C-alpha cells in the first residue's frame, strides 16, 4: 500500500470535516504518517477502509475521525440521506409529523442527536428531541405516541465504551426493514460532503419550532402503558430486588416502573447507577459478559436479595439472576427468561384484551432462540412463528400477522436478552420486561416458590431444552469461499439424519421453503436469508448460517430431553449435554469442518 494511497482519502476527509476535534485528531495522524511513525499508516488505512455500512437498523462503529468511524461528519451525511429518503417516501407527512430523536449516555450521543436535529431542520423536517438521555424503548414508544414519520436513536446498545451508533425507526415505530434500509443507504451514498450538508443552527431551529422537546407527558404515558401490561396484582411485592443499569440510562425509569408496580424494596448498585459513557466498572457493558454483574451479585448477597435485574446501557435488554437455596445467584439465560415470560403471559393473562376464549393470540421468537416457547404455544393453541435474527423482524412480522388475522400479539423474544410484551413498544424493552418478570417472581414467592422452581415445573411438563453453539473462523478469501461452499453443500444435499437422529424437516431461508422428510414442501413468509434449519425427530434442532460481520460459520444446536417423573434434573441435563455434544460433532463432521 503506497503512502499516497493512505494519505489521499484522509486529506480529502480532513478538508470537509466540520468538527474541530476530529479535524485535530486526523491532522495529527496525517502528520505522524508523513513523519514515518510506525503503525500510523495502518491506522489510517483502517479508518478509511470504506464508509460504515448502513445495515441492520442503522450504523454503528468506533468513535473517531474518518469515514469508517462514528463522528459528526458521518452523522450529518447519514441524516441528510435519511431526510431525503423520508421526503421522497412520505412527502408532507415527514414535514408535518417530524422525526423522534433520542440519545443515550454514551460519549458524543448528545452532540450527534443535536447534529441530526439541525440537519433535519434544514430539510424542513421538525425533530421531537429527547430533553435528556433516554432509554431506547422510550424513543421507540415516542414514534408511535407522537405519530412521527420516523425515529432516530443515538446508541450503541451494549457495545464497548469506544462505540456509538445511529438506529432508525420507520413510522410504524419498528426498526426499518427492506426496502427502507436499502433506500436510505442509497440516499446516504448520494449525500454531499459533511461540510456541505445544510444545517440550521440549533438555537435557531428551536426558535422556529423545528426542534421540540418530548412532551412532558410522554414518560408518564409510557409508564402508564407499561402498567397495563401487568397480568396479576397480587403476589409478594415485598420481594427484595437489586438492580443495575450498568452505567446506562435505565436507573430512573426502571426504578419508577418497578415502584409503580408495587416493588419498593429495590436497591441500585451505587457505582453503576448514573449514566457514564466511560463504563468505569465494566470492561464490556453487556450483562451477558463474564464479570459484568459482579457488583450486582456482591450487593445482592449483602442485601439478601431475592432477585437481581440488570439492563444494558440503552435499556432494551434485561438480564435476570435468582438466589439459589445456597445463597449464591444463578444467572438465567435469555432463553430461560423468554420461556418464563412467555408462559406466564399465555397462561395467567388469558383475560387480557377482552377477546374471550376464542381470541387468537400470537407469540414470536427469533429462529436461533429456544424452540421451547413454540412447544408451549402449540400446547396452548397459540399461534407461534419464528423470524430471522434481529428484533426488527419480530416487530414487523407481528404487525403483519395482526393486520392479516386480527390476532393479538402477546410476546416476542430473542435469546440475546431481548423481550417485548404486547404492542406498547415495537422493539426490545428492558423496562416492561423487568416489571412483568418481577411480578411473576412475586406471584411465585407468595406460593413459596422461586423462578428456579417455575423453570423446573416447565421443564418437567414440556421437556428439557438445552442450547449450544459452535463457531468456526475461516479467514481470508479462501475462508470466505469455503464458508460459501459448506453452505452450498448443505443446501444441495441436506442430511437425512445427524448422529443417528432422523431429520424430520429442513428449512432453507434463502429459498424460503420448508421441506419435510416425506418430500412435501411449503413456502416460508420470512425474507430470504442464508440460513438453514434442520428439525430433528423428538424436538431437537440444528441451524447453520454464516456470520454477517465476521469470517465465521456458525452452527446452533437445540436438544430436547424427556423428563421422567421424579427424575433428578441433573441427570437429564447431563444426558442433554452429551446429546448436544454428539450432535455438534456429528453435524460438524457432515459439514466437513471441526
Secondary structure, 3 states (H helix, E strand, C coil): CCHHHHHHHHHHHHHHCCCHHHHHHHHHHHHHHHCCCCCHHHHHHHHCCCCCCCCCCEEEEEECCCCCCECHHHHHHHHHHHHHHHHHHHCHHHHHHCEEEEECCCCCHHHHHHHHHHHHHHCCCCEEECCCCCCHHHHHHHHHHCCCCEEEEECCCCCCCCEEEEEEECCCCCECCCCHHHHHHHHHHCCCCHHHCCCCCHHHHHHCCCEEECCCCHHHHHHHHHHCCCCCCCCCCCCCEEEECCCCCCHHHHHHHHHHCCCCCEEECHHHCCCCCCCCCCCCCCCCCCCCCHHHHHHHHHHCCCEEEEECCCCCEEEEEEECCCCCEEECCHHHHHHHHHHHHHHHCCCHHHCCCCCCEEEEEECCCCCHHHHHHHHHCCEEEEECCCHHHHHHHHHHHHHHHCCEEEEEEECCCEEEECCCCCCCCHHHHHHHHHHHHHHHHHCCCCHHHHHHHHHHHHCEEEEEEEEEECCHHHHHHHHHHHHHHHHHCCCCEECCEEEEEEEECCCCEEEECCCCEEECCCCCCCEEEEEECCCCEEEEEECCCCCEEEEEEEEEECCCCCCCHHHHHHHHHHHHHHHHHHHHHHCCCC
